[in-house]
């Protein structure tokens, strides 16, 4: 986790661990990633990867976030990025059942995360 936080710092992203009602939030105006401290370290990593995608690719489109279709697209992209990073962190090793259950994705979608 410390290596991940250091990478965020190198990208100019500050982190704040707080008690929140939700898993996390990235504020593009201040470049601060807020993370719920009451989650496990694994859950916090998932939040970091999800919010990092928003930082990397969605900051310019924040004005569209309140529109349903663009927001759903951005959230889907952030979730996809998070899943891929978690798989990478585990050396590309995962099982389909765990993937479907942990990330609550539909059967059949798991194939897009396979390494061919």
DACORSUL-V331897 format. One line per field, one symbol per residue. psi: psi as a letter, one per 30 degrees, with the letter a starting at -180 (. if undefined). A space follows every 50 residues. Layout:
BEGIN
psi: ???
END
This chain:
BEGIN
psi: eeeeeeeeefggklkkjljlflelkkjfefhkjkkjfglleeeeeeeeee feeeeeffefgfffffkeeeeeeeeeeeeeeeeeeeeefgggklkeeeee eeghllkeffffgkj.
END
